[in-house]
C-alpha cells in the first residue's frame, strides 16, 4: 500500500475511571485475549501498510511492553517496521504532547524521512475491521485532500462525545463539530483519516507555528472550507471504548456468535501478542454458559454471560454473571460477582460479594500476591 500509518495512542479518558489508573486506553484488554490497539495494527498489516508509527504518552508501560516485538503483526521486516514514539526532551522541545497534532509535529521526522505519498492516521481505542486500501482508492477517486471515515451513530443519546459531520450529496463534508453539546447530525467520525503526506506536514507545521495542537479542531475543522474533505461511510461493526459502559458492552458483544465469527473466523484475521499458556481448565463441578474463557484460566464455580481473561483462577462455589474479569485475577471460594469489571492482578477474598446495582461496578482489590 502506498501509505504509512500513524496510530494515536497517547490519550487518557476520564470516562474509563479506575481502569486507566495503570494502563492507557489502547492497552485495554478486549475479547479475552486481545488489546484495543491490536485491531488497528491488524487492519494496517492486513492492508499491507509496511511502516507504522505509534505515538504513546499516558501510562504507556503496559502498552509499550505489548508492542515490544513487531512480529505478532508482521511488521518485523527489513523495509518498514513498527516504531513507538514517546515524548522526549530535545534541543528544540521539552514539552509533553499537548494534543494530537502536536504529537505528530514532535515526530515530524518520521513523516519527512518516509517516501510513501499518503498517511493513514487512526486512533487506537476503536474496535473494527477495515481495508484501508478501499478508503485510499476512494480518496484518490474523489481527488480529496483529506478523507474521514465515518459511520451513522447507532445510539444518538451518547453522540456528544464524538465528532459529528454533515455531508452533501457528493459526500463532501460541509459541517464538522467536535463533541457538540447539541448534535446537529447523526453521522460520527470514526477517528480514521487519509491525507497526502506532504499536505499533512504542511498543515501540522502551520498549526504548530500558531500554537494550535489538536488534529480535529485545528486541522480538520479549521481547514474544512479550504481543503476538500470527504467522508467515507462504513456500515460494518465499529465501537469506541473510551468509557466504562462502552468498554463493557463492547466485550459483551463478543459473546454474540455473529460478532465473534466476523472478527475471528472471517478473513482477514486479528493478531495479538501470544502468551505461552495452557488451555483453560474446567474442574469437576464447573459450569460455564455463554462465556468467553481465555487460556491459563482455571474454573471451579459457575460462569454465565461473562468474559474471563487470561490466567484467572475462579474458586469453588463462585458465581460470576454478566461480568468481565481481567488478566491474572484470583477469586476465592464462595464469591458472587455480577455486573462488574474486575481489575487485573486482583485477589478477591473468599466469601466476597460484588454487584453493580445501578450500573457497571469496577472491582479493585489490593493483591497480597504483589506486596512481597
C-alpha positions as CSV (number, residue, x, y, z in Angstrom):
1,X,0.0,0.0,0.0
2,X,1.3,3.5,-0.8
3,X,0.8,4.8,2.7
4,X,2.4,4.8,6.1
5,X,0.4,4.5,9.3
6,X,0.3,6.8,12.3
7,X,-1.6,5.5,15.4
8,X,-2.6,8.0,18.0
9,X,-2.3,6.0,21.3
10,X,-1.3,8.6,23.9
11,X,-4.5,9.9,25.3
12,X,-6.3,9.4,28.5
13,X,-10.1,9.1,29.2
14,X,-11.6,10.1,32.5
15,X,-14.7,8.2,31.4
16,X,-12.7,5.0,32.0
17,X,-12.3,5.8,35.7
18,X,-10.1,3.3,37.6
19,X,-9.5,1.2,34.6
20,X,-6.9,3.7,33.3
21,X,-5.0,4.1,36.6
22,X,-2.5,1.5,35.4
23,X,-2.7,1.5,31.6
24,X,-3.6,3.6,28.6
25,X,-7.0,3.0,26.9
26,X,-5.3,1.4,23.8
27,X,-3.9,-1.2,26.1
28,X,-7.3,-2.2,27.5
29,X,-8.0,-6.0,27.2
30,X,-10.6,-7.0,24.6
31,X,-12.4,-10.3,23.9
32,X,-10.4,-12.5,26.3
33,X,-7.0,-12.4,24.6
34,X,-6.6,-9.1,22.7
35,X,-5.8,-5.4,23.4
36,X,-7.6,-2.5,21.8
37,X,-4.6,-1.5,19.8
38,X,-4.4,-4.9,18.2
39,X,-7.4,-4.1,15.9
40,X,-5.9,-1.0,14.2
41,X,-2.5,-2.7,14.0
42,X,-4.1,-5.8,12.4
43,X,-6.1,-3.6,10.0
44,X,-2.9,-1.8,8.9
45,X,-1.0,-5.1,8.5
46,X,-3.8,-6.7,6.5
47,X,-3.9,-3.6,4.3
48,X,-0.2,-4.1,3.5
49,X,0.9,-0.9,5.3
50,X,4.6,-1.7,6.0
51,X,5.6,1.2,8.1
52,X,3.7,2.3,11.2
53,X,4.4,4.8,14.0
54,X,2.6,4.5,17.3
55,X,2.5,7.7,19.4
56,X,2.2,6.9,23.1
57,X,2.2,9.0,26.2
58,X,-0.2,8.4,29.1
59,X,0.5,5.4,31.3
60,X,2.5,3.8,28.5
61,X,4.4,1.0,30.2
62,X,1.8,-1.8,29.6
63,X,1.3,-0.6,26.0
64,X,5.0,-0.4,25.3
65,X,5.5,-3.9,26.7
66,X,2.7,-5.2,24.4
67,X,4.4,-3.5,21.4
68,X,7.9,-4.7,22.4
69,X,8.0,-7.1,19.4
70,X,6.6,-6.2,16.0
71,X,6.5,-9.8,14.7
72,X,3.0,-10.5,16.0
73,X,1.5,-8.1,13.5
74,X,4.1,-9.0,10.8
75,X,5.9,-5.6,11.0
76,X,9.3,-7.3,11.7
77,X,10.7,-6.8,8.2
78,X,13.8,-5.3,6.5
79,X,11.8,-2.5,5.0
80,X,9.3,-0.5,7.1
81,X,8.6,-1.8,10.6
82,X,6.8,-0.8,13.8
83,X,8.1,2.4,15.5
84,X,7.0,3.5,19.0
85,X,7.4,7.2,19.8
86,X,7.1,8.6,23.3
87,X,7.6,12.3,24.3
88,X,11.3,13.1,24.5
89,X,13.3,16.1,25.6
90,X,15.2,17.5,22.6
91,X,17.3,20.6,21.8
92,X,14.2,22.2,20.3
93,X,11.5,20.9,22.6
94,X,10.9,19.8,26.2
95,X,7.1,19.5,26.2
96,X,4.8,16.5,26.6
97,X,2.4,16.0,23.7
98,X,0.0,18.9,24.0
99,X,-2.5,17.4,21.6
100,X,-2.9,15.0,18.7
101,X,-1.5,17.5,16.1
102,X,1.4,18.3,18.5
103,X,2.2,14.6,18.9
104,X,2.6,14.3,15.1
105,X,4.6,17.6,15.0
106,X,7.1,16.4,17.6
107,X,7.7,13.3,15.5
108,X,7.6,15.0,12.1
109,X,11.0,13.5,11.1
110,X,9.1,10.1,10.8
111,X,7.0,11.7,8.1
112,X,9.7,13.6,6.4
113,X,12.0,10.5,6.2
114,X,9.3,8.4,4.6
115,X,8.7,8.1,0.9
116,X,5.1,6.9,0.7
117,X,2.8,9.6,-0.7
118,X,-0.1,9.0,1.7
119,X,-0.7,8.7,5.5
120,X,-3.3,6.8,7.4
121,X,-3.9,8.4,10.8
122,X,-6.0,6.4,13.2
123,X,-6.8,6.3,16.9
124,X,-6.1,3.1,18.9
125,X,-9.2,3.0,21.1
126,X,-11.7,1.6,18.5
127,X,-12.7,-1.9,17.6
128,X,-13.4,-2.6,13.9
129,X,-12.2,-4.2,10.7
130,X,-11.4,-2.1,7.7
131,X,-9.4,-2.4,4.5
132,X,-7.5,0.9,4.2
133,X,-6.9,0.2,0.5
134,X,-10.5,0.8,-0.3
135,X,-10.5,4.0,1.6
136,X,-7.4,5.1,-0.3
137,X,-9.0,4.3,-3.6
138,X,-12.0,6.3,-2.6
139,X,-9.7,9.2,-1.5
140,X,-7.9,9.2,-4.9
141,X,-11.1,8.9,-6.9
142,X,-12.6,11.9,-5.1
143,X,-9.4,13.9,-5.5
144,X,-9.7,14.6,-1.8
145,X,-7.3,16.5,0.4
146,X,-8.5,14.6,3.4
147,X,-10.8,11.6,3.8
148,X,-12.6,11.0,7.1
149,X,-14.0,7.5,7.8
150,X,-17.4,7.9,9.3
151,X,-20.5,6.0,10.4
152,X,-24.1,6.6,11.3
153,X,-24.5,6.5,15.1
154,X,-26.3,3.5,16.5
155,X,-27.3,5.4,19.6
156,X,-27.7,9.2,19.5
157,X,-28.0,9.7,23.2
158,X,-24.2,9.5,23.7
159,X,-23.3,11.2,20.4
160,X,-22.0,14.3,22.2
161,X,-18.6,12.6,22.9
162,X,-17.9,12.1,19.2
163,X,-17.1,14.4,16.3
164,X,-20.3,14.8,14.2
165,X,-20.3,15.6,10.5
166,X,-22.6,16.7,7.7
167,X,-22.0,15.9,4.1
168,X,-23.5,17.0,0.8
169,X,-24.8,14.6,-1.9
170,X,-21.2,14.0,-3.1
171,X,-20.1,13.1,0.4
172,X,-18.0,16.3,0.8
173,X,-18.0,17.4,4.4
174,X,-19.8,20.7,4.9
175,X,-20.0,20.8,8.7
176,X,-17.7,19.2,11.3
177,X,-18.4,19.7,15.1
178,X,-16.1,18.2,17.7
179,X,-18.1,16.8,20.7
180,X,-21.0,19.2,20.4
181,X,-23.4,20.0,23.3
182,X,-26.3,19.6,20.9
183,X,-25.5,17.5,17.9
184,X,-26.9,18.7,14.5
185,X,-26.0,15.5,12.7
186,X,-26.1,11.7,13.5
187,X,-23.1,10.8,11.5
188,X,-19.9,10.5,13.6
189,X,-16.2,10.5,12.8
190,X,-14.5,7.1,13.4
191,X,-11.2,8.7,14.1
192,X,-9.6,7.4,10.9
193,X,-8.2,9.8,8.3
194,X,-6.3,9.6,5.0
195,X,-4.2,12.5,3.8
196,X,-1.3,13.1,1.5
197,X,1.9,13.1,3.4
198,X,3.3,16.4,2.2
199,X,0.0,18.1,2.9
200,X,-0.1,16.7,6.4
201,X,3.4,18.0,7.1
202,X,2.5,21.5,5.8
203,X,-0.7,21.7,7.9
204,X,0.9,20.4,11.1
205,X,3.8,22.8,10.8
206,X,1.4,25.7,10.2
207,X,-0.7,24.7,13.2
208,X,2.4,24.4,15.4
209,X,3.6,27.9,14.3
210,X,0.3,29.3,15.6
211,X,0.3,27.3,18.9
212,X,-2.5,25.1,17.8
213,X,-2.2,21.5,18.9
214,X,-5.4,19.5,18.2
215,X,-5.7,17.5,14.9
216,X,-9.5,17.7,14.7
217,X,-10.1,21.3,15.9
218,X,-7.0,22.9,14.4
219,X,-6.7,21.0,11.1
220,X,-9.9,19.2,10.1
221,X,-12.5,21.8,11.3
222,X,-10.2,24.8,10.6
223,X,-9.4,23.8,7.0
224,X,-12.8,22.2,6.0
225,X,-13.8,25.2,3.8
226,X,-10.3,25.5,2.3
227,X,-9.4,21.8,1.7
228,X,-11.6,19.2,0.0
229,X,-12.5,16.9,2.9
230,X,-14.7,13.9,2.1
231,X,-16.4,11.3,4.2
232,X,-16.1,7.6,3.7
233,X,-19.1,5.9,5.3
234,X,-18.8,2.4,6.7
235,X,-21.7,0.1,7.8
236,X,-19.8,-2.7,9.5
237,X,-19.1,-3.1,13.2
238,X,-17.3,-0.2,14.9
239,X,-17.1,0.7,18.6
240,X,-15.2,3.2,20.6
241,X,-14.2,2.0,24.1
242,X,-13.4,5.4,25.8
243,X,-16.0,5.0,28.5
244,X,-16.7,2.2,31.1
245,X,-20.1,1.4,29.6
246,X,-18.8,1.3,26.1
247,X,-15.9,-0.9,27.1
248,X,-18.2,-3.3,28.9
249,X,-20.8,-3.5,26.1
250,X,-18.1,-4.0,23.5
251,X,-16.7,-7.0,25.4
252,X,-20.2,-8.3,25.8
253,X,-20.7,-8.0,22.0
254,X,-18.1,-10.8,21.6
255,X,-20.5,-13.2,23.3
256,X,-22.6,-13.0,20.2
257,X,-21.6,-15.7,17.6
258,X,-22.0,-13.3,14.7
259,X,-19.6,-10.8,16.2
260,X,-17.0,-13.5,17.1
261,X,-17.2,-15.0,13.7
262,X,-16.8,-11.7,12.0
263,X,-13.6,-10.8,13.8
264,X,-12.0,-14.2,14.4
265,X,-13.2,-16.6,11.7
266,X,-13.6,-14.4,8.7
267,X,-10.6,-13.2,6.7
268,X,-8.6,-11.1,7.4
269,X,-7.5,-12.1,10.9
270,X,-6.9,-10.0,14.0
271,X,-3.5,-10.6,15.6
272,X,-2.1,-10.1,19.1
273,X,0.9,-10.9,21.2
274,X,0.8,-14.5,22.2
275,X,1.5,-15.8,25.7
276,X,2.5,-19.4,26.2
277,X,-0.3,-20.5,28.5
278,X,-2.1,-23.9,28.8
279,X,-5.7,-24.2,27.7
280,X,-8.5,-23.2,30.1
281,X,-9.2,-26.0,32.7
282,X,-12.7,-26.8,33.9
283,X,-12.6,-28.8,37.1
284,X,-15.3,-31.1,38.3
285,X,-18.5,-29.1,39.2
286,X,-17.6,-26.2,37.0
287,X,-20.4,-24.7,34.8
288,X,-19.9,-22.3,32.0
289,X,-22.7,-20.8,29.9
290,X,-22.4,-18.3,27.1
291,X,-19.0,-17.0,28.1
292,X,-15.5,-16.4,26.7
293,X,-12.8,-18.0,28.7
294,X,-9.1,-17.4,27.8
295,X,-6.1,-19.6,28.2
296,X,-4.4,-20.2,31.5
297,X,-7.7,-20.0,33.4
298,X,-8.9,-22.5,36.0
299,X,-12.6,-22.6,36.8
300,X,-14.3,-24.4,39.7
301,X,-17.5,-22.4,40.0
302,X,-20.3,-21.1,37.7
303,X,-19.7,-18.6,35.0
304,X,-22.6,-17.1,32.9
305,X,-22.6,-14.4,30.2
306,X,-19.1,-13.2,31.1
307,X,-15.7,-12.6,29.6
308,X,-12.8,-14.2,31.5
309,X,-9.3,-13.1,30.5
310,X,-6.1,-15.0,30.8
311,X,-4.5,-16.6,33.8
312,X,-7.5,-16.3,36.1
313,X,-8.5,-18.6,38.9
314,X,-12.1,-19.0,40.0
315,X,-12.7,-20.9,43.2
316,X,-15.3,-23.4,44.4
317,X,-19.0,-22.3,44.6
318,X,-18.2,-19.0,42.9
319,X,-20.9,-17.4,40.8
320,X,-19.8,-15.0,38.0
321,X,-22.6,-13.4,35.9
322,X,-22.6,-10.6,33.3
323,X,-19.1,-9.6,34.2
324,X,-15.6,-9.0,32.9
325,X,-12.7,-10.5,34.8
326,X,-9.4,-9.1,33.5
327,X,-6.0,-10.8,33.4
328,X,-4.4,-12.7,36.3
329,X,-7.2,-12.5,38.9
330,X,-7.6,-14.8,41.8
331,X,-11.2,-15.2,43.0
332,X,-11.6,-17.0,46.3
333,X,-14.3,-19.6,47.2
334,X,-18.0,-18.7,47.6
335,X,-17.7,-15.3,45.8
336,X,-20.5,-13.7,44.0
337,X,-19.7,-11.2,41.2
338,X,-22.4,-9.7,39.0
339,X,-22.5,-6.7,36.6
340,X,-18.8,-6.0,37.4
341,X,-15.4,-5.4,35.8
342,X,-12.7,-7.0,38.0
343,X,-9.4,-5.2,37.5
344,X,-6.3,-7.3,36.6
345,X,-4.0,-8.7,39.2
346,X,-6.8,-8.5,41.8
347,X,-7.2,-11.0,44.7
348,X,-10.8,-11.3,45.6
349,X,-11.0,-12.9,49.0
350,X,-13.3,-15.8,49.8
351,X,-17.0,-15.1,50.6
352,X,-16.9,-11.7,48.9
353,X,-20.0,-10.2,47.3
354,X,-19.8,-7.6,44.4
355,X,-22.7,-6.5,42.3
356,X,-23.3,-3.4,40.2
357,X,-26.8,-2.3,41.3
358,X,-27.3,0.9,39.2
359,X,-24.6,0.3,36.6
360,X,-21.3,-1.4,36.0
361,X,-19.2,-1.7,39.2
362,X,-15.4,-1.7,38.9
363,X,-13.8,-4.0,41.5
364,X,-10.3,-3.1,42.5
365,X,-8.8,-5.1,45.4
366,X,-5.3,-4.9,46.9
367,X,-3.4,-8.0,46.0
368,X,-1.2,-9.5,48.7
369,X,0.5,-11.6,45.9
370,X,2.4,-8.5,44.7
371,X,3.3,-6.9,48.0
372,X,6.4,-9.0,48.7
